[in-house]
Amino acid sequence: MSEEKVLKINKISDGIVIDHINPGAALEVLSVLKINGRDKLTVSVLMNVPSKKDGTKDIVKVENRKLAKKELDLISIVSPNATINVIEKFEIKEKFSVRIPREVRSIIKCSNQNCVTNSKEPVESSFKIEIEKNSEKFRCHYCERTMDIKEVRESLMK
């Protein structure tokens, strides 16, 4: 490929690079992180780029942004194979893979409309994650309703 036909994305000086996002899921990652373009952050999004490891992948770069534990949990649900690179002064300061936690609080909405977490009571949602046949099931601590990963992702996008 000739040099002028290659799109180059500049390095970021400080911020995060979320790599190995499932192909086509970069916009979901931006959504769960509530990055919408009106927040004045410089964001680079690469979708369906070639990857030796994954075939194709998405990448999100966000300048001057850090991630909280809750946000890492959200990314792990949307794209369980994602890796996080923390960038400081143009160098990778830290690199790690996200992991779906065993329990999540206050980030998933229970699909059972009669669950106490969907009432006016001040109760935060709590789910245990159970692995069954290489797929995750999310069980509500209060009503015992289980949700599959597709239902959970849909609830995150609301």
N, C-alpha and C positions, 0 to 999 in steps of 0.2 A: 504494500500500500504506500502511495506516495505521501510525503510529509504533510502536504497541505490538506489532505483528506482525513487526517487523524485529528479527532477532537481531543484536546488536552484539558484536563481539569487541574487547576492549580492546587498546590499543597496549601493546607490551612496552617496558620501560625498557632492558634490555640482553639481547642474545641474537641469534637468527637467525630469519629468515622465509624459508621455502623456498616460492617461488611458481611458478606455471605447471607444477605437477606434472601428469603425465598423469591424466585423470579416473579415479578409482578406485584410484590407486597410492599414496595417502598412507600407507596402512598398510604397504605394502612399504618405503617410505622410512623409516618409524619402525622397522621390523624390521631393515633393514640398518644403521641407526644404533644398534641395540640399546637403543632407548628403549622401555621396557615399562610405565611407570607406577609401578614400585617404586623408581625412582631419585630420587624427590622433585622432579623437574623439573616446572615448570608448562608444559603443552603444550596448544595449541589446534589442532584438526584440522577443516578445512572440506573437505568432499568434494562434488564435482559442483556447484560454484557457477558461476553465469553468468560468462562472460568475453567481452569484446568481441573480443579477439585470438584466443582458442582455441575459443570456443563454450562449453565447460565446462572446469573445471580443479579441482585440489585445492590446498590451501594448508596448510602446517604451520608453526606458530610455537612456538619453544622458548626459554623464558627462561633466562638465565644459562648459555648453551651456546655453544661455538665449534666449528668443524668443522676437522678435520685433512685433509690432502691425500687420504689414503686414503678418507676418508668422502665427499669431493667426487667421487672416482672412482666410488664405489658409487652415489651419487645419479645420476651421469651415465648409468650403465648402466640403472638402474631407470626414470629419467625424463629422457631426453636434452635436453628443452626447458626444464628447470627453471632458475629464476633464484634466486640467493641474495642476500638483503639482510642485511647485518651491522648490527645496531642497537646504538647506544650513546647513553645518556641520551635515549631516546625519539626519536632522529634516525637516519636512514639514513646510516651512516658509509661504507659501501661497497656497491655493487651490481654483480653480474656473473652471466653465464650459465655453467652448467656445460658442460664439453666432454668428450666421450669421449676419453681419452688414446690415444696410439698404442700404448702398452704398459702392462700392469698386472701388478703383482707381489703375491703373497701375499693376494689377495682373492678369486680364483676357484679353485674346485677342479676339476681336470681330470676329465672324465667317463670317461676310459680307466682302468679299475681297475689295469691293468698299468703305468701311467706311474710313473716313478721318484718323482714328487711324491706319489704315494699309497702309497709304501712307508715303511718305518721309517727311511729315510735322511733326514738333515736337509737337505732340498732344498726351497726355496720355489718355489711355482708362478710361472710367468711366461708371459704371453700377449701376442702381437702382435695388434693389431686391424686387420683388413682390411675395407675397404668394398667391397662388391659389389652393384651394382644397388640402391643406397640402403638396404642392410641391412648390419649389422655381422657379421663372422665373427671369432671369437676362436680363434687358432691357438696351441696349446701349444708352447712353445719346445723342450721335450724330446722329446715323442713325435709332434709334428706333427698331433695330432688337432684337428679344427676343431669348434667349437661355435657354434650360432646364438644369438641374443639370448635366445630362449625357454629354451634349456638353461641358459644362464648365469644367468638370473633364478631358475630353479628351484634351481640349486646355491647361490645366495645365501640362499635361504629355508630351507635345511637347517641 
